[in-house]
């Protein structure tokens, strides 16, 4: 039980650091018709809780992996629905270079929650796809 509590505290601390900007390695965009998260839809202004929910969803990735930077692109399509694209660039991994999370979020009880997350990856040279793909790197 104590070991589980420590792990939860570590994840919470990492999430808090990521939400605070983590030394400037994060960038975020608030939608806009040209954003990747917009998917051709018009976006309303994204609020901080929405951006934090999208970024926080990939926080466990940051625990075990050194990453160069993370981008967060959100599109709030209504007061209760949004999409987001979070990309972790420059992974220190033998096969995987970057990971992209394409998410759908809904607002439940005043909090944004991820309801769908489609992951794709871009591989290191010689280890598979050089564009984002659902295939695993070799």
Secondary structure as GFF3:
##gff-version 3
##sequence-region A 1 138
A	DSSP	alpha_helix	2	19	.	.	.	ID=ss1
A	DSSP	three_ten_helix	22	24	.	.	.	ID=ss2
A	DSSP	beta_strand	26	30	.	.	.	ID=ss3
A	DSSP	three_ten_helix	36	38	.	.	.	ID=ss4
A	DSSP	alpha_helix	48	57	.	.	.	ID=ss5
A	DSSP	alpha_helix	59	64	.	.	.	ID=ss6
A	DSSP	beta_strand	69	76	.	.	.	ID=ss7
A	DSSP	beta_strand	81	89	.	.	.	ID=ss8
A	DSSP	beta_strand	96	108	.	.	.	ID=ss9
A	DSSP	beta_strand	111	123	.	.	.	ID=ss10
###
